Amino acid sequence: QDVKDLQKKLNRLGYDCGKVDGEYGMQTFRAVVTFQEDHQLEADGIAGRMTKAAIEEALAKPKDQEPPAAAPDPADQISAFWLPDLQLGDKGPAVTLLQAALTIRGCDCGSQDGIFGPKTQEALNRYKESRQLAADGTVDRKTWNLLLGVEA
């Protein structure tokens, strides 16, 4: 429900999360990062205390006081933020993004639950093998860039 509320609020502010479905996928992650950048917050894609407070503040402002939301090139947005290296046992929004990206790329990892378990590791290794990368079960900057379409 928290993710659905976040998606509703960001959509209301003009940050496109897509369908309000409660899934913290790539589109929601990008909307959070764009909001954070527009409001001079750390653009980490995590809707923490400061981001939530800024969202509430933005919702409380009259429409004529809000800065217009720019429509940046998604590739520029992807390369503008840092994502952590990941491995088996990690948890959180970055893992949910990884799971969404793997699913979009045709590597089923099961549910997008934010837990880097064996099924996510298997899907990641299948993806990495398909891109001629070492199937070592880890996500680094190069892997993120490939998964998110920053590099060919």
N, C-alpha and C positions, 0 to 999 in steps of 0.2 A: 504494500500500500504506500510506503514511503516513496518508492520510485515512481509510482503513478502520480502522487501529489507533486513531486519534483517535475515530472514531465508536463503536467497541466500548467504549472506556474511558468516554466520556461517557454512553453508554447504561447501562453498568454502574453509574455514579454517579447515575443517575436523570435525566439531562439528555437528553431525547428527540431523537436525531438521525434517527429513523426507520430505514429500511432501511440496513444496512451495505453500501454500494455503491461507496465510494471517490469519490463525487461530492461536492465541497464546495459544496453547494447551500444554499438558503435555510434549511432546517430545521437543517442542521449549523451554519450561521452563527449562527442564533438560539440554539442550544444552547451554543455557545462563548461568546456574549455573556452569556447568563444565568449560566453558570459563572463567568465573569470578574466579573460584578457580585456574585455570592454570595461571592466570595473576595477582594473589594476590589482587583481588578486593573483596569487600564485596559480598559474594555469596548469594544474595537475590532473584535472578531470574528476577530482574527488569533491563531492558536494558535502563538505564539512561545515563546521559551525560558522565560519566567516562567510563562506559562499551562501549558505542558507540565509544568513542575516542580510547580506547584500541583495538577495532575491526578494526578501520581504520588503526591504527598503525601496527597491525598484517598483514593486507592485503598489506600494503606498503613494508613490509620486503621481501627480496628475500627468496625463499623457503628453501634454505640451512641454513638460520639463524633462522627459526622457530623451537621451540622445538616440538618434536613429540607429537601428542595428544595421551594420554594414553586411554586405553579402560577399564575404571573402571566398577566394578559391579554396575548396576543401583541401587540396594538396598543400597549399601554403599553411593552412591550419594544422595539418598533421605534422608537418616538419617543424612547427613552431613550439611544440611542447615535448617534454621529456617523459618517456615511459620507462619504468624500472625493468631490469633484467628479472626474469621469472624462472622458477624451477618447481619441481614436485614439492608439494606441501605449502606453497604460497597461497594466500587468500586475498580477496578484495576486488575493487572495481577494475583494476588493471587485468586481473585474471578473467573477469566477466567479459571485458573487451576482447581479450585473447580468444575466449571461447566463441564469442560472436563472430570474430574475424575468421576463425577456423571453420565454423559452420558455413559462413558465406562462401568460403573457398572450397567447399565440398568435402571437408574433413570432419565428419560427425564426431563430436566429443561428448555427446549426451546433453544434459541440461546445462544451461548457462547459470551456474550457481555461485560463481566466484571462488570456487575451490579447485586448485590445480592438483587433481588426483590422477590416478593411472590412466583413465579414459582420455583425459585432456592430454596427457603426455603421449599416449599412443597416436592420437590425432595430430598432435604437433610433429611427431617424428615422421608420420606419413607425409605431411605437408613439406617438411624440410627435405626429405628424400626426393620429393617431386621437383624441388628447386635445386637439386644437387648440393645440398648443405649437409653437414654432419648431423645425423639423427641422434643428437646427444641429450634430448629432452629439456633443453634450455632455450629461453627466449632472450636474445640480445638485441642491440640496436638494429643490426642488419635484418634480423628476422622480423622485427616490428615494421621496418620500412617496407619489406616485401609484403607482409600480411596486409598492411594498410595502403598499399599502392603507391608508396613514395618512390620506390625504385622498381625497375622492370626486372 
